Amino acid sequence: MSLNPDDLHPLLSYFEECHEGDLLSFAQWLDKAVYMFHYLPMDAFSELERQNTCHVLMELKEAVLKIHGGQW
């Protein structure tokens, strides 16, 4: 699958509508989501599912922070 900039319009709209364009705010919410995994019952997800989900969230955060850094 090949993405073009128009494909990302819903994501960009989300950043604008829900975070007022503040990518650092979004990154903080990603951190909170990872932190909350510690409070889920251990049997809610397998260890591998937890690791993979946290990894995806942290990769998304890293990408957002790279975008934010490029804005300055």
C-alpha positions as CSV (number, residue, x, y, z in Angstrom):
1,M,0.0,0.0,0.0
2,S,1.3,3.4,-1.0
3,L,0.2,6.4,1.0
4,N,-0.1,10.0,-0.3
5,P,-0.5,13.1,1.8
6,D,-4.3,13.2,1.2
7,D,-4.5,9.8,3.0
8,L,-3.3,11.4,6.2
9,H,-5.9,14.1,6.2
10,P,-8.1,12.4,8.8
11,L,-5.1,12.0,11.1
12,L,-4.1,15.7,10.7
13,S,-7.7,16.8,11.3
14,Y,-7.7,14.7,14.5
15,F,-4.6,16.5,15.7
16,E,-6.2,19.9,15.0
17,E,-9.6,19.2,16.4
18,C,-8.6,17.2,19.5
19,H,-5.2,18.6,20.4
20,E,-5.4,22.1,18.8
21,G,-2.4,21.2,16.7
22,D,-0.3,20.5,19.8
23,L,1.7,17.4,19.0
24,L,3.3,17.4,22.4
25,S,-0.1,17.1,24.0
26,F,-0.7,14.0,21.8
27,A,2.6,12.5,22.8
28,Q,1.7,13.0,26.4
29,W,-1.5,11.1,25.9
30,L,0.4,8.2,24.3
31,D,2.7,8.1,27.4
32,K,-0.4,7.9,29.6
33,A,-1.8,5.1,27.5
34,V,1.4,3.1,27.9
35,Y,1.4,3.9,31.7
36,M,-2.2,2.6,32.1
37,F,-1.2,-0.8,30.8
38,H,0.5,-1.3,34.2
39,Y,-3.0,-1.2,35.8
40,L,-4.8,-3.7,33.6
41,P,-5.2,-7.2,35.0
42,M,-2.3,-9.4,34.0
43,D,-4.6,-11.8,32.3
44,A,-6.2,-9.1,30.1
45,F,-3.4,-9.4,27.5
46,S,-0.5,-11.7,27.0
47,E,2.9,-10.4,27.7
48,L,3.7,-10.3,24.0
49,E,0.5,-8.4,23.3
50,R,1.4,-5.8,25.9
51,Q,4.9,-5.5,24.6
52,N,3.7,-5.1,21.0
53,T,1.0,-2.6,21.8
54,C,3.4,-0.5,23.9
55,H,6.0,-0.7,21.1
56,V,3.5,0.6,18.5
57,L,2.4,3.4,20.8
58,M,6.0,4.4,21.5
59,E,6.9,4.3,17.8
60,L,3.9,6.5,17.0
61,K,5.1,8.9,19.8
62,E,8.6,9.0,18.3
63,A,7.2,9.8,14.8
64,V,5.1,12.6,16.3
65,L,8.1,14.1,18.1
66,K,10.1,14.0,14.9
67,I,7.4,15.9,13.1
68,H,7.2,18.3,16.0
69,G,10.9,18.8,15.9
70,G,10.7,19.6,12.2
71,Q,8.2,22.4,12.8
72,W,10.8,24.6,14.6
